[in-house]
Amino acid sequence: MGSFSSYSPYSASDNTGFFSRNGYSKVPVLVQWISTLKCDLSCRHCLSVSLDNGFSDMPLQAVMKLIDEIVEMGVEEFLVTGGEPLARNDLPEIIDYLGFRGQNWTLNTAVMPSAYQRKTLTENSPGFVAVSLDGPREIHDSFRGRKGAWEEAIEAINFFKSLPGVRVCAGTTVTSINERYLEDTFQLVAASGADQWGIHLLVPEGRAAYRSDLFLSKRQLRRLIRFVARKRQYFNVEMADEIGYLGNFEPLVRDFPLTCGAGKSQCVILPDGEVVPCTTLDRSFSAGNIHQKPLREIWEEGFSKLRKYEPEGKCGECIYYPACKSGCWLQRKNGKECFREIWHVPDSLKTAAGITVCLGALASGLSQGAEIRTAKSSNALTSPVQMKQIKIDSQPVIIDPVLTDGIIMDHYVKLSAGYRSGIQSSLLDRFDTEDPAWDILSGFQHETLPQSITGRCDLVMNALNTEYPSLSLAALLWRVVNEPFFETEKFSENEMQAFYSTLEALHRKACQWRLVIFDNRLDPYLRNDRFTDPPFFMYSKAGPRPGDAERHYLTADLNIERWGTADDTPGITAEYLLEHPYADQMNLIFRSSNPGEIWMCSSSGRELLNAESNGRYTMSIFDVIESDEDAVFLFEIMSISGSEIPYGYESRHDDEPGENHVSTLIEVPVMGGRKYTYIDILRSAYHQQRDQILAFTFQVLLEANMYNERNPDYMRGEVMENKSLLWPGFREIAGSGMDVSQYAEGITDIKEIRSRAVKRDIDFWMF
């Protein structure tokens, strides 16, 4: 995996040229081998469950013959999966033979290898390993059907991570059971030592075909997409291919456009030798059997229907088909390929960014009669971008935030795990001590940041000149300068002026950093008439190709076929960012009791804060607002409580059957002529209606306790609007010995409740 085998008779460019002419690669880039259906676990969604007795393990000699053929063909990656591949007694011999033939190989597993297997794996390591990790201990063990499975998974990640050159991915299949624990799982994955986190969806195969209750609802899918988009700013989170095409959200969750390679660049070999396009046990889709015909012939002659696929039905009428290509084949096989309802924004094609990302129309000069408009400004991203390319103050910028993100993430992981504060991340030793961001990162790690507002402002202003910008660093700088406002509002006029100036400078710089970072991220979607860097999205359940120095010609070719070529992208990038504002999930939505005007304040003066047609205003984390007259701002903390009907099984309405909107109204008095920051509003709201907010906060924290798989009537609520108003409540619960009995009757484990509150507090800082 990761590079073409040294035994390959075909070069990468040969494969690419062939693909361009024929629509499939000359040899498969990836061959997955379902080595066995044996497994000691009993996973509720298991794909590899045979409904008959026709899937005995392939004999060792036949496996060696298959490996010989794989090597002779020049297959780039050979993925060993299952069932549980480590359940094969002869797996060490197979691994030894892969090493003897010099074949790049990868592994999917859910368990810890035995001592004998570990010895062989150390001598002939895979290039990539995906280890299943479905959530916290109780959730993982319950879902996998065996107590102790969680410890094994963590132990396996640690073992494979210890092998030189092995890239390790923690893979999570998101279901209706573990979706609510994604935040906890994120912390676990980041702490496990895994290089990345792969997010998978169920497909209706195997046991999952009979468990519709495990599939996510529309609401859960939307939350998942936004969750992945946020967490990618801190850790390498990758959305796998089962969810298919995601329209204008693609660049938020993937570094490269989705490409389904089933039958075109990859295939799967079943235990009995049948060759199918992807991971299914359905022999009716087989292109042949390797025991009857060479794999080379099966590949060259088979899958003709897939390779000449013409869209039918709704796909044939869909404007997104040129980009979507009917999504994931495995989902399409089961009639579950279309996720358009999840991501579709009706106005997205009216923007240049929308057309370019969704359809690749920029290659044709945008001359298809589509209406192009300039994206409207938003409170979360306004004047600092100005819809043009921005250089960051003419200073060199290294767009490689992995180290910066890792230092920040490492600190949050330790806090989440309950470790004592002040423990330095090992990554901090590798950071440039001469860089302006060093003082902030070091002070954050050791909890030695200045207590004064002016001292913090000076540190932040200096850190804005860093050569290592990242979005996680922007969030940290916002934390450094804003955190004291949670505790008090008594600051001098000079201190407040320093704060306002720093907040404005941080907003401007964050927008600049984001533009540069996303210009690189959007590049594969817009400009592909050259070689591309290795992709870091999931081609398959094997994960991404490792090897940062390599070039993947086939990927470039697929992108050209999909998107065409384009000119420089900064204008498109800026427009795209306006459509997807930074930290928009933190926005506060409110109405005012007074018809007087509300202003957004900056060093250049005041700008009218425009209300929506329904009279609601939006305040972002960077805004400083002021009302002309005394008023009461009305905030509604809204949640949706109802049944989570699986997507594809519910009615075609925005609101799912049985769901109810639950809300509480928070009134915040404001004084005319006084400036209010984001934290000012949170603190004022909490002081005014602490009991009401705490009650809602405990409701959120207790949801996990109330869940019971045997209780089909369980109704779960999710805060959808103004959830930041609960933030002070989480902070108080996390840090005090308050009496909770009046807010949550019958709590038996207050330590667990406080632990959840700590994680919620961390999640707010990681916007």
C-alpha positions, 0 to 999 in steps of 0.5 A, a space after each residue: 500500500 502507498 506505492 506501486 510494487 517494485 515487481 510491477 510491470 506497469 508504471 503509474 503513468 501507464 495505469 493513469 493513461 489507461 484509466 483516462 481512455 477506458 474509465 478503469 485502471 489497467 490493474 486494480 489499485 486496491 484488492 481487498 481479500 475477505 480472508 475469513 468469516 470467522 470472528 469471536 465478536 458478535 457485532 450487530 452490524 457485521 457485514 461478513 455474516 454468511 447466510 449459508 455454508 458456502 464460505 469456508 476459508 481459502 486454503 493456504 496454497 491457494 492464498 499464496 497463489 493469489 499473492 503471486 498473481 497480485 504481485 505479478 499484476 502490480 497491484 498497489 495495495 492488498 487489504 486483508 480483512 474479514 470477518 476477523 483476519 486474525 482469526 485465521 490460524 495460518 495468518 502468520 504464514 500468509 504475512 511471511 509470504 507477503 513479506 517474501 514477495 515484497 507486496 504492500 499490504 494493509 489490515 482491518 482488525 478489531 482485536 489484539 494480535 496473539 504473541 505469535 502474530 505480533 512477532 510476524 507482524 513486527 517482521 513484515 508490517 502492514 503499511 496501514 492498519 484500521 482498528 475498530 473503535 466504536 465508542 466508550 468502553 461500555 458502548 463498544 463492548 455492548 456493540 461488539 458483543 463481548 466484554 473486554 473488546 474495548 481494551 483489546 482495541 486500545 491495546 491493538 492501536 498501541 501495538 500497531 502504532 509501535 511498529 515503524 512506518 505503520 499508519 494507524 486509523 481508529 475506525 468508527 461505524 456510526 449508528 443510532 447507538 453510538 452517535 450521541 457518544 461521538 464527542 467522547 469517542 473523539 477524545 478517546 481516539 485522539 488519546 489512543 495514539 492513532 494517526 487518524 479517525 475514520 468515520 463510517 456509515 452502515 450499509 444494509 448488508 449482513 446483520 445490518 440488513 435486518 437492523 434498520 433501527 441502527 441506521 442514522 436519521 436525517 437529523 443525526 446525519 446532518 449533525 455528523 457532517 458538521 461534527 466531522 467538519 469541526 473536528 478536522 480542525 484539530 485532528 485528522 478525521 476522515 469521512 469514509 465513502 459509504 455516505 457518498 457525495 456531500 455536495 457543497 459540504 465535500 471540502 469540509 469533510 474530505 481533502 479530495 472529492 469522493 471517488 467510488 472505485 468499485 469495479 474501476 480501481 478496486 475489487 474484493 475477493 471473497 473466501 471462496 474466490 469470487 471477485 466482486 466490486 466491493 465488500 459484499 457477500 452477494 455472489 450475484 455481482 461476481 465477475 468470476 472466480 480466481 480458482 477458475 480464471 486468473 484474476 488478471 482476466 477477471 479484472 480485464 473482462 469483468 464489471 462491464 456494467 459498472 464501467 459503462 454505468 448510465 444513470 437511471 431514475 432520479 440519478 439520471 434527472 439529478 443536476 448533481 450527477 456529474 459530481 456524484 456519479 451515483 455515490 457509493 456502489 455498495 449503498 446503490 446496490 441496496 437502494 440507499 445511495 442518495 443523501 441529497 436530502 441531508 446536504 442539499 442547499 437550494 441556493 448553493 448552485 447560485 454561487 460560483 463556489 457552489 457551481 464549482 464544487 457541486 458541478 465542476 462547471 468552472 472548467 466550462 467558463 461558467 457559461 451554462 446559463 446558471 445565475 451567479 451572485 456574490 455571496 452575501 456577507 455574514 457576521 461570522 466572516 465579513 470585511 476581513 476577506 473582501 472576496 480577493 486573495 490575501 497574503 498574510 502581511 507578506 510574511 512566510 506562512 507554513 500551511 502545515 498545522 499538524 504540530 500546532 493542532 497536535 499540541 493543542 489537542 494533546 492538552 485537551 485530551 489530557 484534561 478530558 481524561 482527568 490528568 493533572 494540569 500542567 503536564 507538557 505535551 511531547 509535541 511542544 519540544 518540537 515546536 520552534 521556540 523562536 516562533 511568536 506562538 511559542 509563548 501562548 502554546 507554552 503558557 497554555 500547556 503549563 497554565 502560566 498565562 498572564 492573569 491580566 487582560 492586557 498581558 493576554 492581549 499582548 501575547 495574542 497580538 504577538 502570536 498572530 505573527 506566527 509562521 504556523 497558523 491553524 484554525 485550532 490556534 485561532 480558537 486557542 487565541 480566542 480562548 486566551 483573550 476571552 476566558 477571564 470574562 467568564 469570571 468577572 466583568 470589572 475591567 478598566 476602560 484601557 483594558 477593554 480597549 486593548 481587548 476590543 482591538 485584540 479581538 478585532 485583529 484576531 478576527 481579521 487574522 483568523 479569516 486570513 489564515 482560513 482563506 489560505 488554508 482552505 485555498 489549499 483544501 479546495 485546490 483539488 476540487 478546482 484545479 487539477 491539471 497537474 499531479 496531486 498530493 496523496 489523498 487523505 480521504 477514504 478510498 475504501 475501508 482500508 483508509 488513505 494511502 500513506 507516503 507524504 512524498 508520493 504523487 498519485 497520478 490516478 487521483 489526479 486523473 479522476 479529479 480531472 474527469 470529475 471537475 475539469 481544470 480551473 484557473 486560480 481559486 482565491 475568489 472561489 475560496 473566499 466565497 465558499 468560506 462566506 457560505 460556511 462561516 468559521 465557528 457558525 455553530 457558536 452563533 447566538 440568535 436573538 430578538 430585541 424587545 426594543 425597535 431601536 437599532 443594534 450596532 456592531 462595533 469596530 475600530 473603524 466605527 459602527 455598522 448596523 446589525 441587520 435583522 433577518 426578515 423574521 426579526 432575529 439577529 445573529 451574533 458571532 464569537 468575534 462580534 461586539 454589539 451595542 443597542 441604541 436604547 435599553 432593551 431586553 434580548 430574547 434568546 430561545 434555547 431550542 432542542 428537538 426531541 423525538 423518535 430518530 427514524 432511520 434515514 430512508 425509512 421516514 417520510 420525506 419531510 424536514 421534520 421527522 414524525 413524532 419529533 417535538 420542539 422543546 425550548 426555554 426562553 432566556 431574557 437578557 436586559 441590556 443597557 443602551 450605549 454599552 458594548 457587549 461581547 459574546 462572553 458578556 451575553 453568556 455571563 449576563 444570561 446566566 446571572 439573570 436565569 441561572 436556575 433555568 439554564 442549569 435545569 436545561 444543562 442537566 437535561 443534556 448531561 443526563 441523556 446518556 444515563 437515560 438511554 436504554 436499548 431495550 426502551 424503544 420509547 426513549 425520546 432524546 433531545 438535541 440542542 439545536 439553537 443557542 446551545 452556547 448559553 448553556 456553556 456557563 452551566 457546564 463550567 459550573 457543574 464541572 468545577 464545583 461541589 454544587 448540590 445537584 439534587 434540585 436540578 437532577 433527581 436521582 443522580 447516582 454518579 455525580 463524578 460521571 456527570 462532572 466528567 461529561 460537563 468537563 468534556 462539554 466545556 472543552 468542546 465549546 472551546 474547540 469550535 
